[in-house]
Amino acid sequence: MQARPKHPHPARRGRAPASCLAAALALAMTACGASPQTGPETGSGSGGTSSAPPASAASPTASPTAPPSTQPPEEEFPAPGEKVPDDAARLATALKETTARLNDAIDAWTEGGAPTTGEPPEDVELPALYQQRLYRHAARHPKLAARAFARLPKALAAQAQDNTAAIRELLSLAHPIKPDAVFRTQRARPAGELLGHFKKAERRFGVEWEVLAAVMFAETKFGRVRSDSHVGAQGPMQFMPATWKAYGMGGDVRDPRDAVMGAANYLRASGAPRDYRRALHAYNPSQAYVRAILLHARQIKRDPRAYYAYYNWQVFVLTTKGERRLTGP
């Protein structure tokens, strides 16, 4: 276990292990085949209350007097409840096809710069959700995953191994909650807007933007979780009030820009960028958490498209009666 910083902050003892994750939210993962829930789990501003789009859209039938349409039919995307394969060959094929489709869609979405406004397009959101569910399934079935990953190209196999390892680490921190527990969710701020906050914090404090993005991803799915944790951690970066008072620089803990700056300030004071393991362990005293954050950050460093894929992964809660998806299509 890494040593604590020489100058522990006054609220260090008040932070709960795994922060919001200790509240039994499986924030960095999805459940396989779960459906989005409405009702008490989602807030009035939730991004999880939208209805699921159709898997495909038929072209309108041309009238006898109208010329035939020259528009190609819309591409079929994985439905939110698309079946996850149970054998290695089909799982490998699904991962290859889904990741290729997602990468192409992200390239088109971000062409000309990061999207700073608007919602993600359907051709990004749906493959990202399916990719997440494929990795979740692989994380729960390591023998199946090993056989499937052996069939993948080297670069994709490395990505798959990192993602499933990170998911397993965070799953180890999740504990079931009562099915009637209330959680508030909201739409995430645009991906490009958040990216700007991460990069500004990196310039000011020297903490890599990929690490900051991985922390917000794991803690609240880029701010989609609006509820406080069961120990009182708040905001998109999940700060305890006393910790925020010490490191938040007078900002609003619930404002994404202020929260990212506060997190970078705290991580820098705790050892980053010299020692990320030490700094992240101070942020959340769990080696599983540290490993997961660094694995996700490594993915973003390898391919910045991973940031946009993670941005479209959704929020699930683990209950005593199964897992529920609270956000997304």
LUMGU-368515 format. One record per residue: residue in three letters; z negated, y negated, x negated of N, C-alpha, C in turn. Coordinates in pm, whole numbers, padded with zeros to 5 digits, always signed. Each point is the difference from the previous one (the first is absolute). Layout:
LUMGU-368515
ALAZYXZYXZYX;...
***
This chain:
LUMGU-368515
MET+00000+00120-00086+00000-00120+00086+00000-00123-00088;GLN+00080-00097+00038+00007-00122-00079-00129-00080+00010;ALA-00031-00071-00111-00118-00086+00000+00023-00121+00089;ARG-00107-00055+00052+00011-00120+00082+00023-00122-00089;PRO+00059-00107+00052+00017-00122-00080-00134-00051-00052;LYS+00005-00076-00109-00123-00051-00058-00070-00099+00091;HIS+00076-00067+00084-00058-00102+00087+00026+00036+00146;PRO-00074+00098+00053+00024+00043+00138-00023-00115+00096;HIS+00083-00005+00104-00015-00109+00095-00117+00026+00092;PRO-00055-00102+00066-00125+00015+00075+00011+00093+00119;ALA+00120+00030+00046+00013+00085+00119+00042+00141-00035;ARG+00003+00033-00130+00051+00130-00041-00067+00115+00074;ARG-00133-00009+00013-00073+00109+00064+00027+00006+00150;GLY+00054-00107+00055+00025-00002+00143+00132+00060+00039;ARG+00091+00027-00095+00129+00056+00035-00013+00147+00029;ALA+00066+00046+00104-00005+00141+00035+00107+00075-00075;PRO-00025+00126-00036+00105+00080-00065+00125+00002+00086;ALA+00113-00020-00065+00131+00006+00064+00019-00109+00103;SER-00085-00101+00002+00020-00117+00084+00037+00040+00140;CYS+00113-00055+00052+00041+00031+00137+00031+00148+00016;LEU+00042+00065-00110+00033+00141+00010-00122+00084+00033;ALA-00117-00047-00039-00121+00074+00032-00030-00002+00148;ALA+00067-00087+00073-00018-00005+00144+00083+00106+00070;ALA+00053+00093-00079+00077+00113+00050+00140-00036+00044;LEU+00048-00115-00044+00140-00034+00025+00083+00059-00112;ALA+00098+00082+00036+00092+00051-00101+00108-00105-00020;LEU-00033-00110-00064+00087-00117+00002+00126+00017-00083;ALA-00001+00083-00098+00118+00007-00083+00091+00114+00040;MET-00027+00069+00108+00076+00117+00037+00035-00002+00147;THR+00094+00085+00039+00028+00020+00140-00033+00142+00040;ALA-00012+00022+00128-00015+00135+00052+00135+00053+00039;CYS+00021+00130-00015+00127+00059+00034+00011+00018+00150;GLY+00102-00059+00059+00028+00025+00140-00086-00075+00097;ALA-00089-00089-00047-00085-00072+00093+00079-00109+00069;SER-00048-00042+00115+00067-00104+00075-00082-00128-00005;PRO+00066-00116+00007-00076-00124+00001-00085-00008+00124;GLN-00119-00061-00016-00094-00009+00110-00011-00143+00048;THR-00011-00018+00129-00032-00129+00055-00137+00009+00064;GLY-00052-00111+00048-00132+00005+00061-00102-00057-00094;PRO-00123+00056+00000-00110-00064-00073+00018-00003-00150;GLU+00080+00091-00060+00011+00000-00145+00079-00120-00051;THR+00093-00053+00079+00085-00105-00051-00034-00133+00062;GLY+00012-00105-00080-00030-00134+00049+00117-00059+00074;SER-00022-00116+00060+00104-00061+00079+00118-00043-00085;GLY-00024-00023-00129+00109-00041-00088+00053+00115-00083;SER-00028+00123+00039+00033+00115-00082+00149+00021-00014;GLY+00036+00041-00123+00137+00041-00022+00023+00142+00046;GLY-00104+00069+00048+00017+00138+00040+00023+00017+00147;THR+00013-00108+00074+00016+00013+00143+00145-00004+00044;SER+00092-00015-00095+00140-00004+00037+00048+00139+00037;SER+00094+00008+00089+00052+00130+00041+00092+00053-00107;ALA+00013+00133-00005+00083+00063-00101+00147-00020+00032;PRO+00082-00038-00099+00142-00015+00024+00065+00136+00014;PRO+00116+00007+00069+00067+00129+00014+00049+00048-00134;ALA+00013+00132-00013+00047+00057-00125+00146-00036-00024;SER+00076-00025+00104+00138-00042-00015+00037-00083+00120;ALA+00107-00076-00012+00046-00082+00110+00146+00033+00027;ALA+00032+00033+00123+00137+00035+00033+00083-00125+00015;SER+00126+00007-00040+00089-00112+00018+00036-00013+00147;PRO+00016-00122+00052+00034-00016+00141+00136+00059+00029;THR+00014+00054+00119+00127+00060+00040+00100-00111+00030;ALA+00119+00008-00059+00100-00103+00021+00059+00013+00139;SER+00029-00112+00062+00063+00003+00131+00147+00036-00015;PRO+00067+00047+00107+00140+00042-00012+00090-00112-00049;THR-00033-00126+00029+00087-00110-00038-00040-00065-00132;ALA-00113+00041-00055-00047-00060-00125+00046+00083-00118;PRO+00028-00061-00113+00038+00077-00119-00120+00080-00049;PRO+00024+00114-00062-00112+00080-00051-00077-00077-00106;SER-00133+00022-00005-00084-00070-00096+00034+00044-00141;THR+00003-00096-00091+00022+00031-00141-00131+00009-00077;GLN-00113-00022+00069-00130+00006-00067-00042+00145-00016;PRO-00045+00041-00118-00047+00137-00018-00131+00019+00074;PRO-00030+00124+00040-00128+00024+00067-00115-00029-00096;GLU-00112-00042+00055-00116-00030-00083-00051+00127-00068;GLU-00045-00017-00123-00052+00113-00076-00130+00050+00061;GLU-00016+00130-00001-00124+00057+00051-00108-00013-00106;PHE-00117-00042+00042-00115-00011-00088-00104+00102+00042;PRO-00089+00040-00093-00106+00095+00039-00087-00059+00110;ALA-00021+00074+00105-00088-00046+00107-00144-00004-00051;PRO-00087-00082+00061-00138-00007-00046-00071+00135-00003;GLY+00040+00092+00088-00062+00133+00001+00090+00109-00055;GLU+00097-00037-00083+00093+00098-00058-00076+00115-00064;LYS+00047+00121+00023-00068+00119-00053+00003+00000-00152;VAL-00112+00037-00059-00011+00013-00145+00024+00145-00038;PRO+00096+00027-00091+00032+00139-00035-00117+00076-00059;ASP-00003+00130+00028-00108+00085-00048+00043+00092-00114;ASP+00125-00007-00043+00041+00083-00113+00050-00090-00112;ALA-00004+00052-00123+00023-00082-00118+00140-00058-00005;ALA+00101+00081+00031+00137-00047-00011+00026-00116+00096;ARG-00042+00013+00125+00025-00106+00098-00086-00124-00028;LEU-00121+00022-00052-00084-00114-00036+00063-00079-00114;ALA+00053+00069-00100+00067-00067-00111+00122-00077+00049;THR+00077+00062+00088+00118-00067+00053-00040-00124+00080;ALA-00103+00012+00081-00045-00114+00080-00047-00114-00089;LEU-00073+00031-00108-00046-00104-00092+00117-00069-00068;LYS+00099+00079-00046+00115-00060-00067+00078-00090+00094;GLU+00031+00050+00118+00082-00077+00094-00074-00123+00051;THR-00128+00016+00032-00077-00112+00054-00019-00109-00105;THR-00032+00039-00123-00022-00098-00105+00129-00073-00035;ALA+00111+00072-00004+00129-00065-00028+00034-00099+00110;ARG-00018+00040+00124+00029-00090+00112-00092-00121-00003;LEU-00128+00022-00029-00096-00109-00004+00033-00097-00112;ASN+00033+00051-00118+00033-00088-00111+00123-00086+00030;ASP+00101+00060+00061+00119-00077+00036-00034-00109+00100;ALA-00084+00033+00097-00039-00098+00102-00083-00112-00060;ILE-00090+00033-00095-00080-00103-00067+00090-00092-00082;ASP+00098+00058-00069+00093-00082-00078+00071-00101+00091;ALA+00043+00046+00116+00069-00089+00093-00096-00106+00056;TRP-00122+00041+00029-00100-00091+00057-00038-00110-00097;THR-00009+00034-00128-00048-00095-00101+00114-00067-00076;GLU+00124+00026+00039+00113-00060-00069-00012-00152+00002;GLY+00010-00060-00117-00011-00144-00008-00142-00051-00013;GLY-00095+00091-00012-00140-00042-00015-00092+00071+00097;ALA-00129-00008-00026-00098+00068+00084-00004-00062+00138;PRO-00008+00081+00106-00007-00054+00136-00134-00068+00024;THR+00003-00130+00022-00124-00076+00018-00033-00026+00145;THR+00092+00033+00089-00025-00021+00142+00049+00122+00078;GLY-00047+00012+00122+00052+00103+00089-00060+00137-00022;GLU+00032+00089+00094-00047+00138-00003+00097+00088-00079;PRO-00047+00111-00054+00090+00093-00068+00103+00055+00099;PRO+00123+00023-00045+00099+00059+00089-00032+00146+00029;GLU+00056+00048+00109-00024+00138+00042+00043+00101-00106;ASP+00109-00031-00073+00049+00097-00097-00086+00007-00125;VAL-00098-00090-00013-00102+00010-00104-00127+00061+00057;GLU-00043-00049+00114-00129+00039+00057-00006+00149+00035;LEU+00104+00053+00064-00005+00140+00044+00009+00099-00116;PRO+00093-00016-00095-00002+00092-00115-00128-00010-00083;ALA-00058-00121-00010-00125-00014-00075-00112+00078+00066;LEU-00008-00006+00132-00102+00076+00072+00020+00149-00020;TYR+00124+00045+00006+00025+00143-00018-00030+00042-00144;GLN+00038-00083-00096-00033+00030-00140-00150+00015-00017;GLN-00074-00090+00060-00147+00004-00009-00053+00131+00057;ARG+00053+00040+00113-00046+00124+00064+00039+00122-00081;LEU+00116-00002-00065+00039+00110-00088-00097+00013-00117;TYR-00035-00113-00060-00094+00005-00112-00139+00042+00047;ARG-00037-00043+00117-00131+00039+00055-00005+00152+00016;HIS+00107+00055+00056+00007+00145+00019-00007+00072-00135;ALA+00074-00052-00097-00001+00061-00133-00139-00007-00063;ALA-00069-00111+00020-00134-00014-00057-00097+00102+00059;ARG+00019+00035+00125-00088+00097+00065+00039+00144-00031;HIS+00116+00022-00056+00049+00135-00028+00052+00005-00144;PRO-00090+00005-00097+00040-00012-00141+00095+00109-00048;LYS-00015+00123+00048+00091+00107-00044+00141-00025+00051;LEU+00011-00039+00126+00129-00035+00056+00060-00117-00076;ALA-00083-00099-00031+00047-00119-00071+00055+00038-00138;ALA-00070+00085-00071+00045+00040-00133+00137+00066+00006;ARG+00022+00087+00098+00130+00066+00013+00109-00100+00038;ALA-00034-00092+00088+00099-00100+00043+00034-00095-00114;PHE-00100-00047-00071+00024-00098-00106+00081+00058-00115;ALA-00011+00131-00020+00078+00065-00105+00150-00006+00029;ARG+00036-00027+00124+00140-00009+00041+00054-00143-00007;LEU-00086-00096-00031+00040-00140+00003+00053-00046-00136;PRO+00084-00103-00002+00036-00063-00127-00125-00051-00071;LYS+00008-00010-00131-00118-00032-00080-00071-00127+00045;ALA+00076-00108+00022-00063-00128+00036-00068+00009+00136;LEU+00064+00063+00097-00059+00013+00132-00120+00094-00003;ALA+00007+00105-00083-00114+00091-00013-00123-00073-00053;ALA+00021-00090-00098-00112-00078-00054-00058-00091+00107;GLN+00086-00062+00078-00047-00085+00109-00080+00081+00101;ALA+00052+00116+00036-00068+00084+00099-00136+00047-00050;GLN-00006+00037-00128-00127+00045-00055-00104-00111+00000;ASP+00040-00121-00037-00094-00113+00000-00047-00032+00141;ASN+00093-00005+00094-00038-00035+00137-00094+00103+00062;THR+00031+00127-00019-00088+00102+00060-00136+00003-00070;ALA-00002-00022-00131-00128-00005-00071-00086-00116+00051;ALA+00062-00117+00018-00074-00115+00051-00052+00025+00141;ILE+00082+00060+00083-00043+00030+00136-00118+00097+00000;ARG+00005+00101-00084-00112+00095-00007-00129-00070-00043;GLU+00011-00092-00096-00119-00072-00045-00060-00080+00114;LEU+00082-00071+00074-00053-00084+00107-00047+00084+00119;LEU+00065+00112+00024-00048+00090+00105-00140+00051-00030;SER-00031+00015-00128-00133+00049-00037-00109-00100+00037;LEU+00038-00125+00025-00096-00104+00035-00012-00020+00151;ALA+00087+00062+00076+00002-00022+00145-00095+00096+00070;HIS-00071-00053+00100-00092+00080+00079+00028-00025+00148;PRO-00002+00106+00081+00034-00018+00142-00099-00093+00070;ILE+00054-00076+00095-00081-00088+00082+00012+00042+00146;LYS-00078-00061+00085+00007+00033+00142+00132-00048+00058;PRO+00057+00077+00092+00130-00038+00057-00001-00134+00072;ASP-00117-00043+00051-00004-00126+00075-00034-00121-00088;ALA-00002+00020-00133-00025-00114-00089+00110-00104+00017;VAL-00037-00125-00005+00094-00109+00024+00044-00061-00133;PHE+00130-00010-00019+00056-00065-00117+00103-00102+00045;ARG-00004-00115-00062+00098-00103+00031+00107-00002-00109;THR+00124-00009+00044+00110-00010-00095+00083-00123+00032;GLN+00089-00033-00092+00088-00114+00018+00125+00023-00083;ARG+00101-00082+00022+00120+00008-00081-00031-00048-00141;ALA+00062+00064-00097-00011-00047-00138+00084-00126-00017;ARG-00043-00086-00089+00083-00114-00035+00129+00052-00066;PRO+00108-00076+00002+00126+00049-00057-00014+00048-00144;ALA+00078+00102-00033-00011+00062-00132+00024-00099-00113;GLY+00100-00084+00015+00029-00097-00106-00109-00104-00015;GLU-00062-00038+00110-00110-00096-00006-00117+00059-00078;LEU-00036+00124+00029-00109+00064-00073+00036+00018-00147;LEU+00125+00036-00027+00042+00016-00139-00019-00130-00077;GLY+00028-00112+00064-00022-00129-00064-00147-00022-00035;HIS-00091+00041+00088-00143-00013-00028-00040+00087-00119;PHE+00049+00125-00002-00034+00090-00110+00047-00056-00135;LYS+00121-00052-00001+00056-00050-00126-00067-00130-00044;LYS-00038-00083+00095-00072-00124-00035-00137+00035-00060;ALA-00068+00100+00059-00129+00043-00053+00015+00060-00139;GLU+00109+00073-00023+00024+00056-00133+00016-00111-00103;ARG+00075-00103+00035+00020-00111-00094-00132-00071-00031;ARG-00086-00012+00099-00124-00075-00021-00106+00082-00073;PHE-00012+00129+00036-00111+00079-00053+00042+00112-00095;GLY+00130+00026-00012+00045+00105-00091-00012+00140+00054;VAL-00036+00015+00127-00011+00132+00062+00136+00037+00058;GLU+00053+00115-00038+00135+00038+00041+00015+00000+00152;TRP+00112-00056+00044+00021-00011+00145+00009+00137+00065;GLU+00050+00099-00075+00011+00134+00057-00136+00060+00032;VAL-00100-00031-00084-00136+00049+00025-00059-00070+00123;LEU+00020-00130+00010-00050-00073+00117+00065+00051+00128;ALA+00130+00027-00005+00069+00053+00117-00055+00138+00037;ALA-00026+00083-00101-00052+00134+00028-00139-00007+00063;VAL-00081-00097-00040-00133-00016+00059+00012-00039+00147;MET+00082-00100+00032+00014-00040+00140+00060+00112+00084;PHE+00094+00073-00058+00060+00115+00067-00106+00104+00036;ALA-00083+00037-00095-00101+00103+00023-00110-00048+00094;GLU-00039-00126-00012-00114-00050+00077+00034-00023+00147;THR+00111-00068+00027+00027-00041+00138+00147+00011+00039;LYS+00079+00074-00075+00144+00009+00027+00061-00140+00011;PHE-00023-00078-00105+00055-00136-00010-00047-00090+00113;GLY-00127+00017+00036-00062-00088+00098+00014+00045+00144;ARG+00054+00117+00024+00015+00047+00138-00135+00033+00064;VAL-00096+00043-00081-00134+00027+00053-00075-00132+00008;ARG-00042-00035+00116-00068-00128+00023-00151+00017+00010;SER-00047+00118+00036-00143+00024+00017-00072-00003-00134;ASP-00128-00039+00004-00085+00014-00117-00029+00148-00022;SER-00033+00035-00124-00041+00138-00027-00140+00023+00056;HIS-00042+00124+00001-00130+00033+00059-00116-00060-00079;VAL+00025-00043-00125-00105-00063-00079+00018-00152-00006;GLY+00103-00052+00070+00016-00143+00009+00104-00062-00092;ALA+00079+00082-00070+00107-00054-00083+00106-00065+00088;GLN+00055-00111-00045+00086-00082+00086+00133-00033-00067;GLY+00097-00027+00086+00126-00055-00044+00097+00102-00057;PRO+00121-00042-00033+00103+00094-00046-00029+00066-00133;MET-00091-00058-00081-00038+00062-00127-00141+00058+00006;GLN-00065-00005+00117-00129+00064+00026-00111-00043-00096;PHE-00049-00122+00021-00110-00053-00078-00129+00002+00080;MET-00110+00036-00066-00132-00022+00057-00028-00150-00004;PRO-00073-00054+00099-00022-00145+00006-00058-00060-00128;ALA-00100+00064-00059-00060-00057-00121+00097+00003-00117;THR+00081+00105-00008+00099+00007-00107+00104-00110+00018;TRP+00041-00020+00125+00098-00106+00026-00057-00138-00036;LYS-00126-00020+00030-00063-00128-00032+00006-00026-00150;ALA-00015+00108-00079-00001-00015-00144+00139-00014-00061;TYR+00101+00062+00062+00131+00008-00063+00115-00056+00086;GLY-00029-00039+00123+00106-00045+00089+00046-00143-00019;MET-00062-00073-00088+00040-00137-00037+00010-00092+00122;GLY-00090+00022+00095-00006-00087+00116+00108+00023+00104;GLY+00076+00107-00014+00108+00028+00094-00046+00076+00122;ASP+00097+00035+00085-00023+00075+00123+00025+00147-00028;VAL-00101+00084+00014+00010+00142-00034+00107+00071+00082;ARG+00034-00055+00116+00099+00065+00087+00141-00054-00023;ASP+00015-00100-00081+00131-00054-00031+00061+00082-00115;PRO+00120+00056+00018+00056+00086-00104+00011-00066-00137;ARG+00044-00126-00003+00013-00066-00129-00136-00014-00068;ASP-00099-00049+00074-00133-00018-00058-00060+00133-00042;ALA+00021+00104+00082-00057+00131-00030+00059+00059-00127;VAL+00130-00015-00019+00065+00050-00121-00052-00074-00123;MET-00013-00131+00011-00053-00078-00112-00144+00041-00033;GLY-00081+00021+00104-00137+00044-00023-00005+00136-00067;ALA+00087+00091+00043+00002+00133-00060+00042-00006-00146;ALA+00101-00081-00029+00044-00014-00139-00111-00061-00086;ASN-00070-00099+00054-00111-00062-00070-00109+00103-00030;TYR-00032+00081+00100-00105+00101-00017+00042+00109-00100;LEU+00124+00047+00012+00047+00105-00092+00004-00052-00143;ARG+00041-00125-00018+00001-00059-00134-00142-00007-00056;ALA-00095-00042+00082-00140-00009-00044-00058+00137-00030;SER+00058+00105+00058-00052+00136-00017+00071+00080-00108;GLY+00097-00061-00069+00061+00069-00113+00151+00004-00003;ALA+00067-00034+00110+00147+00001+00000+00051-00128-00071;PRO+00116+00006-00063+00092+00114-00009-00029+00094-00117;ARG-00102-00031-00076-00031+00083-00118-00035+00143+00041;ASP-00076+00015+00106-00048+00132+00040+00004+00008+00153;TYR+00113+00046+00052+00015+00007+00145-00092+00104+00062;ARG-00023+00107-00069-00088+00103+00057-00140-00056+00021;ARG-00049-00071-00097-00133-00060+00012-00003-00103+00113;ALA+00103-00085+00004+00004-00106+00101+00010+00058+00141;LEU+00084+00100+00019+00017+00059+00133-00123+00079+00041;HIS-00067+00061-00094-00123+00072+00033-00110-00098+00042;ALA+00000-00119-00059-00094-00102+00046+00035-00047+00140;TYR+00129-00010+00028+00047-00042+00133-00037+00103+00104;ASN+00011+00127-00034-00032+00109+00091-00046+00118-00083;PRO-00131+00028-00003-00054+00098-00095+00032+00145+00036;SER+00127+00033-00012+00048+00136+00025+00113+00029-00097;GLN-00012+00106-00078+00108+00037-00091+00125+00042+00076;ALA-00019+00061+00118+00116+00036+00082+00077-00124+00041;TYR-00072-00105+00037+00062-00126+00038+00076-00060-00119;VAL-00062-00001-00116+00063-00055-00120+00130+00073-00029;ARG-00004+00133+00003+00120+00078-00029+00111-00030+00101;ALA-00036-00009+00126+00100-00026+00104+00066-00136-00019;ILE-00080-00103-00027+00056-00133-00018+00097-00002-00118;LEU-00039+00061-00110+00085-00002-00119+00127+00081+00021;LEU-00007+00108+00077+00120+00078+00029+00098-00080+00086;HIS-00052-00066+00102+00088-00081+00084+00057-00118-00078;ALA-00081-00063-00082+00049-00112-00081+00109+00048-00096;ARG-00016+00119-00056+00102+00053-00090+00133+00021+00073;GLN-00007+00044+00124+00122+00018+00077+00074-00133+00017;ILE-00075-00106+00031+00063-00130+00020+00061-00050-00131;LYS-00068+00026-00112+00054-00041-00130+00129+00076-00033;ARG+00005+00128+00035+00119+00079-00026+00120-00050+00080;ASP-00026-00036+00124+00108-00043+00089-00059-00097+00102;PRO+00030-00130-00011-00056-00098+00094+00027+00031+00146;ARG+00101+00084+00029+00024+00038+00139-00118+00075+00059;ALA-00083+00060-00086-00119+00070+00050-00093-00097+00071;TYR-00005-00125-00047-00084-00099+00069+00043-00016+00145;TYR+00130-00009+00023+00050-00019+00136-00015+00127+00084;ALA+00009+00115-00065-00026+00126+00072-00146+00006+00044;TYR-00092-00026-00094-00142+00000+00034-00032-00104+00107;TYR+00065-00114-00007-00023-00105+00100+00026+00054+00141;ASN+00090+00094+00013+00035+00056+00130-00074+00129+00034;TRP-00091+00044-00087-00087+00112+00036-00107-00054+00095;GLN-00047+00085+00091-00079-00047+00113-00147+00042-00008;VAL-00078-00052+00093-00145+00023+00005-00032+00118+00090;PHE-00078+00092-00052-00052+00112+00077-00152+00004-00013;VAL-00066+00051+00103-00143+00027-00007-00022+00149+00019;LEU-00098+00051-00069-00039+00140+00010-00120+00009+00092;THR+00016+00070+00113-00110+00016+00095-00041+00146+00007;THR-00110+00024+00068-00048+00137+00017+00091+00082+00090;LYS+00094-00066+00067+00095+00071+00086+00143-00011-00052;GLY+00014-00035-00124+00134-00009-00059+00028-00140-00051;GLU+00121-00019-00050+00039-00126-00061+00088-00081+00096;ARG-00016-00131-00004+00076-00088+00086+00068-00108-00082;ARG+00122-00029+00036+00071-00110-00062-00020-00124+00085;LEU-00040-00107-00066-00033-00123+00073+00106-00108-00010;THR+00090+00011-00096+00103-00103-00018+00136+00066-00020;GLY+00102-00081+00014+00135+00047-00027+00079+00031+00125;PRO+00122+00052-00019+00090+00025+00112-00048+00112+00091;
***
